[in-house]
Amino acid sequence: MVLREATRKVGVVPNAAYRHFADHDELLAAVCEAAMRELGARMATGVASVRGKRGDPAAAGRRLGAIGSAYLEFAREEPGLFATAFALPQQHAYGASKDGSGEDWRPLAQLRTALDELVDAGVLDRKRRDGIEYPIWSAVHGLAVLTGQGPLRDVPEPMRHRLEKLVSRFIEQGLT
């Protein structure tokens, strides 16, 4: 993120940003949080659109799929925000993780909730649950980066869609 370019786009002088933020890192942390919140909101919307009661194995699987689809869609539609969401300086946190509803909006928390539901539904063995969110997140995030800004960015749409299905199947098979 280049502060001069950002302030130019909104029509203020670069120093104006420092009236609200102590330094570049604090400004970047605020933008990272906003980008991460947008990603989380899109994931939550995807999950909310899935029909079926909590604990229903098929619905639980569709909710996990909706999380992955929303993640990949956000990366594809908002590549700059997606990259910025993960550019957080080390000394800053993302801030409060709960929204007004008391729900944790962060993408990783939503993934954990979906996996916990898969355990409750009997799809995922409780013994295998601990830490499984990390290889799942890694697979989906890796695909998002490879097809968004990486060496697979120019693959045709049908191939990108096929890759997404392959990763999804790989994750499903790893859960059962």
GUFI-707180 format. One record per atom (N, C-alpha, C): x, y, z; residue in three letters. Coordinates in steps of 0.1 Angstrom, whole numbers, padded with zeros to 4 digits, always signed. Each point is the difference from the previous one (the first is absolute). Layout:
N
XYZALA ...
***
This chain:
176
+0009-0012+0000MET -0009+0012+0000MET +0009+0012+0000MET -0003+0009-0009VAL +0008+0013-0001VAL -0009+0011+0005VAL +0004+0006+0011LEU -0008+0010+0006LEU -0003+0012-0009LEU +0010+0004-0007ARG -0002+0012-0009ARG -0011-0003-0011ARG +0000-0012-0005GLU -0010-0004-0010GLU -0014-0001+0006GLU +0000-0006+0012ALA -0013-0001+0007ALA -0007+0013+0003ALA +0009+0009+0005THR -0006+0013+0004THR -0003+0008-0013THR +0007-0001-0011ARG -0003+0006-0012ARG -0014-0004-0005ARG -0003-0013+0001LYS -0012-0006-0005LYS -0012+0006+0008LYS +0002+0003+0012VAL -0011+0005+0008VAL +0000+0016+0001VAL +0010+0005-0007GLY +0000+0015-0001GLY +0005+0008+0012GLY +0009-0006+0007VAL +0006+0007+0012VAL +0016-0001-0002VAL +0006+0009+0008VAL +0015+0000+0000VAL +0005-0012+0008VAL +0012-0006-0003PRO +0005-0011+0007PRO +0000+0001+0015PRO +0004+0012+0005ASN +0001+0002+0014ASN -0014-0001+0008ASN -0011+0002-0008ALA -0013-0001+0007ALA -0002-0013+0006ALA +0005-0011-0005ALA -0003-0013+0005ALA +0006-0001+0014ALA +0011+0007+0003TYR +0007-0001+0013TYR -0008+0008+0011TYR -0010+0007-0004ARG -0009+0006+0010ARG -0008-0010+0007ARG -0002-0012-0007HIS -0008-0011+0005HIS +0008-0012+0004HIS +0012-0001-0005PHE +0008-0012+0002PHE +0014+0005+0004PHE +0006-0007+0010ALA +0013+0004+0005ALA +0011-0002-0010ALA -0001-0010-0008ASP +0011-0003-0010ASP -0006-0009-0011ASP +0009-0003-0009HIS -0004-0008-0012HIS -0005-0014+0005HIS +0007-0006+0010ASP -0004-0013+0005ASP -0014+0000+0006ASP -0004+0010+0007GLU -0013+0001+0006GLU -0011+0002-0011GLU +0004+0008-0010LEU -0009+0002-0012LEU -0002-0014-0007LEU +0011-0007-0003LEU -0001-0012-0006LEU -0008-0010+0008LEU +0002+0000+0013ALA -0008-0009+0009ALA -0015+0002-0002ALA -0004+0013+0000ALA -0014+0003-0002ALA -0005-0004-0013ALA +0008+0001-0011VAL -0005-0005-0013VAL +0000-0015+0000VAL +0009-0006+0006CYS +0000-0015+0001CYS -0012-0005+0007CYS -0003+0006+0011GLU -0012-0004+0007GLU -0013+0002-0008GLU -0001+0011-0007ALA -0012+0003-0008ALA -0001-0011-0012ALA +0012-0003-0006ALA +0000-0010-0010ALA -0004-0014+0006ALA +0005-0003+0011MET -0003-0013+0007MET -0015-0001+0004MET -0005+0011+0004ARG -0014+0001+0004ARG -0009-0002-0013ARG +0004+0005-0011GLU -0008-0001-0012GLU +0001-0015-0004GLU +0012-0006+0001LEU +0001-0014-0003LEU -0009-0009+0009LEU +0001+0003+0013GLY -0009-0007+0010GLY -0015+0002-0003GLY -0004+0012-0004ALA -0014+0003-0003ALA -0004-0008-0012ALA +0008-0001-0010ARG -0004-0008-0012ARG -0001-0015+0004ARG +0009-0005+0008MET -0001-0014+0004MET -0013-0002+0008MET -0003+0009+0010ALA -0012-0001+0008ALA -0012+0000-0009ALA +0000+0008-0010THR -0012+0001-0009THR -0001-0013-0008THR +0011-0006-0004GLY -0001-0013-0007GLY -0005-0011+0010GLY +0004+0000+0012VAL -0004-0010+0010VAL -0015+0002+0002VAL -0004+0012+0002ALA -0015+0003+0003ALA -0009-0004-0012ALA +0005-0001-0012SER -0008-0003-0011SER -0002-0015-0001SER +0007-0008+0008VAL -0002-0015-0001VAL -0012-0004+0008VAL -0009-0007-0006ARG -0012-0005+0007ARG +0004-0013+0007ARG -0007-0002+0011GLY +0002-0013+0008GLY +0003+0003+0014GLY -0004-0008+0009LYS +0002+0002+0014LYS +0014-0003+0004LYS +0004+0006+0011ARG +0014-0002+0005ARG +0000-0015+0004ARG +0011-0006-0003GLY +0002-0014+0003GLY -0004-0010-0011GLY -0007+0005-0010ASP -0004-0008-0011ASP +0013-0002-0008ASP +0004-0013-0003PRO +0013-0002-0006PRO +0001+0007-0014PRO -0010-0001-0008ALA +0001+0006-0014ALA +0000+0015+0001ALA -0008+0006+0009ALA +0000+0015+0002ALA +0014+0004+0005ALA +0005-0007+0010ALA +0013+0003+0005ALA +0011+0000-0010ALA +0000-0010-0009GLY +0009+0000-0011GLY -0001+0011-0010GLY -0013+0004-0003ARG -0002+0011-0008ARG +0004+0013+0006ARG -0001+0002+0013ARG +0005+0012+0007ARG +0015+0001-0001ARG +0007-0011+0002LEU +0015+0000-0002LEU +0003+0004-0014LEU -0007-0006-0010GLY +0002+0004-0014GLY -0003+0014-0003GLY -0010+0006+0007ALA -0003+0014-0002ALA +0011+0009+0005ALA +0006-0004+0011ILE +0012+0007+0005ILE +0011+0001-0010ILE +0003-0012-0005GLY +0011+0000-0010GLY -0003+0007-0013GLY -0012-0001-0004SER -0004+0007-0013SER +0000+0015+0002SER -0005+0005+0012ALA +0001+0014+0002ALA +0014+0005+0001ALA +0009-0007+0006TYR +0014+0003+0002TYR +0006+0002-0014TYR -0002-0010-0009LEU +0006+0000-0013LEU -0006+0011-0008LEU -0013+0002+0001GLU -0007+0011-0008GLU +0005+0014+0005GLU +0002+0002+0013PHE +0006+0013+0004PHE +0014+0002-0005PHE +0008-0010+0000ALA +0014+0001-0005ALA +0000+0003-0015ALA -0010-0005-0007ARG -0001+0002-0015ARG -0005+0014-0003ARG -0011+0004+0008GLU -0006+0013-0003GLU +0007+0012+0006GLU +0007-0002+0011GLU +0006+0011+0007GLU +0015-0004+0003GLU +0008-0002-0011PRO +0014-0004+0003PRO +0008+0009+0009PRO -0002+0013-0002GLY +0007+0010+0008GLY -0004-0001+0015GLY -0013-0001+0003LEU -0005-0001+0014LEU +0005-0014+0005LEU -0001-0010-0008PHE +0004-0013+0005PHE +0015+0000+0004PHE +0008+0005-0008ALA +0014+0001+0004ALA +0002+0009+0012ALA -0007+0011+0001THR +0002+0009+0011THR -0005-0007+0013THR -0010-0008-0001ALA -0006-0006+0012ALA +0011-0008+0008ALA +0010-0005-0008PHE +0010-0008+0006PHE +0014+0007+0001PHE +0000+0013-0001ALA +0012+0008+0000ALA +0002+0007+0014ALA -0006-0005+0010LEU +0000+0006+0013LEU +0014+0001+0006LEU +0004+0012+0004PRO +0013+0001+0007PRO -0001-0009+0013PRO +0012-0005+0004GLN +0001-0009+0011GLN -0005+0006+0013GLN +0002+0013+0002GLN -0003+0006+0013GLN -0014+0004+0002GLN -0009-0002-0009HIS -0014+0003+0001HIS -0009-0012-0001HIS -0010+0001+0007ALA -0010-0011+0000ALA -0012+0004-0009ALA -0009-0009-0003TYR -0011+0004-0009TYR -0011+0007+0009TYR +0002+0001+0012GLY -0010+0007+0008GLY -0010-0010+0005GLY -0012+0006+0004ALA -0010-0009+0006ALA -0005-0010-0010ALA -0002-0012+0004SER -0004-0011-0009SER -0015-0002+0000SER -0007+0007+0009LYS -0015-0003+0001LYS -0007+0012-0006LYS -0010-0003-0008ASP -0009+0011-0005ASP -0011+0003+0011ASP -0009+0008-0003GLY -0011+0003+0009GLY -0008-0012+0004GLY +0000-0011-0008SER -0008-0011+0004SER +0007-0010+0009SER +0013+0003+0003GLY +0008-0009+0008GLY +0007-0011-0008GLY -0003+0000-0013GLU +0007-0010-0008GLU +0014+0004-0004GLU +0008-0009-0001ASP +0014+0002-0005ASP +0000+0001-0015ASP +0003+0012-0005TRP -0001+0002-0015TRP +0012-0005-0008TRP +0011-0002+0007ARG +0013-0004-0007ARG -0002-0012-0008ARG +0006-0001-0012PRO -0001-0011-0009PRO +0005-0013+0007PRO +0010+0000+0008LEU +0005-0013+0006LEU -0010-0004+0010LEU -0006+0009+0008ALA -0011-0004+0010ALA -0012-0006-0007ALA -0003+0005-0012GLN -0012-0005-0007GLN +0003-0014-0005GLN +0013-0002-0005LEU +0004-0014-0004LEU -0001-0009+0011LEU +0005+0004+0012ARG +0000-0009+0012ARG -0015-0003+0004ARG -0009+0009-0001THR -0014-0002+0003THR -0006-0011-0010THR +0004+0002-0013ALA -0005-0010-0010ALA +0005-0014+0003ALA +0013-0001+0004LEU +0006-0013+0003LEU -0006-0006+0013LEU -0003+0009+0010ASP -0006-0005+0012ASP -0014-0006-0003ASP -0007+0007-0010GLU -0013-0006-0004GLU +0001-0013-0006GLU +0011-0002-0008LEU +0002-0013-0007LEU +0002-0011+0010LEU +0007+0004+0011VAL +0002-0010+0011VAL -0013-0003+0006VAL -0008+0010+0004ASP -0013-0002+0006ASP -0010-0008-0009ASP +0002+0001-0013ALA -0008-0007-0010ALA +0005-0014-0002ALA +0011-0004+0005GLY +0005-0013-0002GLY +0008-0002-0013GLY +0003+0011-0007VAL +0008-0001-0012VAL +0015-0001+0003VAL +0004+0008+0009LEU +0015+0001+0004LEU +0001-0007+0014LEU +0009-0009+0001ASP +0003-0006+0012ASP +0007+0010+0010ASP -0006+0001+0012ARG +0005+0009+0010ARG +0015-0001+0002ARG +0006-0012-0001LYS +0014-0002+0002LYS +0008+0007-0010LYS -0006+0002-0012ARG +0008+0006-0011ARG -0002+0015-0001ARG -0009+0005+0008ARG -0004+0014-0001ARG +0011+0010+0003ARG +0008-0003+0011ASP +0010+0009+0005ASP +0010+0004-0011ASP +0000+0013-0004GLY +0010+0006-0009GLY -0003-0002-0015GLY -0011-0007-0003ILE -0002-0003-0014ILE -0004+0012-0008ILE -0003+0011+0007GLU -0004+0012-0008GLU +0013+0006-0007GLU +0012-0003+0005TYR +0012+0006-0006TYR +0003-0006-0014TYR +0000-0013-0001PRO +0002-0006-0014PRO -0011+0004-0010PRO -0013+0001+0006ILE -0011+0004-0009ILE +0002+0014-0005ILE +0003+0009+0010TRP +0002+0014-0003TRP +0012+0002-0010TRP +0010-0008+0003SER +0012+0001-0009SER -0003-0004-0014SER -0008-0010-0002ALA -0003-0005-0014ALA -0009+0011-0007ALA -0010+0005+0007VAL -0008+0010-0007VAL +0007+0013-0002VAL +0008+0004+0010HIS +0007+0013-0002HIS +0011-0002-0011HIS +0006-0011+0000GLY +0010-0003-0010GLY -0006+0001-0014GLY -0011-0006-0002LEU -0007+0001-0013LEU -0004+0014-0003LEU -0005+0007+0010ALA -0003+0015-0003ALA +0012+0008-0004ALA +0011-0002+0006VAL +0012+0007-0004VAL +0005-0005-0013VAL +0001-0012-0003LEU +0005-0006-0012LEU -0008+0005-0012LEU -0013+0000+0001THR -0009+0003-0011THR -0003+0015+0000THR +0003+0007+0010GLY -0003+0015+0001GLY +0012+0008-0005GLY +0011-0001+0007GLN +0012+0008-0003GLN +0012-0009-0004GLN -0002-0013+0001GLY +0012-0009-0003GLY +0001-0005-0014GLY +0007-0011-0001PRO +0003-0006-0013PRO -0013-0006-0007PRO -0010-0002+0007LEU -0013-0005-0007LEU -0010+0011-0002LEU +0004+0012+0000ARG -0009+0011-0001ARG -0007+0001-0014ARG +0007-0005-0010ASP -0005+0001-0014ASP -0007-0013-0005ASP -0002-0010+0009VAL -0007-0012-0004VAL -0014+0004-0004VAL -0005-0007-0010PRO -0014+0003-0005PRO -0010-0003+0012PRO -0011+0007-0001GLU -0011-0002+0010GLU -0004-0014+0003GLU -0002-0008-0011PRO -0003-0014+0003PRO +0010-0008+0008PRO +0013+0003-0003MET +0011-0006+0007MET +0000+0004+0015MET -0002+0013+0002ARG +0000+0006+0014ARG -0012-0007+0008ARG -0011-0001-0007HIS -0011-0007+0007HIS +0003-0014+0003HIS +0007-0007-0009ARG +0004-0014+0002ARG +0009-0001+0012ARG +0010+0009+0001LEU +0009+0000+0011LEU -0007+0002+0013LEU -0010+0009+0000GLU -0008+0002+0012GLU -0007-0012+0004GLU -0006-0008-0009LYS -0007-0012+0003LYS +0010-0011+0005LYS +0012+0000-0006LEU +0010-0010+0005LEU +0004+0003+0014LEU +0002+0012+0004VAL +0004+0004+0013VAL -0011-0003+0010VAL -0012+0003-0005SER -0012-0003+0009SER -0001-0015+0002SER +0001-0008-0010ARG -0001-0015+0002ARG +0012-0005+0009ARG +0011+0006-0002PHE +0012-0004+0008PHE -0003+0003+0015PHE -0006+0011+0003ILE -0004+0004+0014ILE -0011-0010+0005ILE -0010-0002-0008GLU -0011-0009+0004GLU +0006-0014+0003GLU +0008-0005-0008GLN +0006-0013+0002GLN +0009-0001+0012GLN +0006+0011+0003GLY +0009+0001+0012GLY -0008+0001+0013GLY -0013+0003-0001LEU -0008+0001+0012LEU -0007-0013+0004LEU -0001-0009-0010THR -0008-0013+0003THR +0010-0011+0002THR 
***
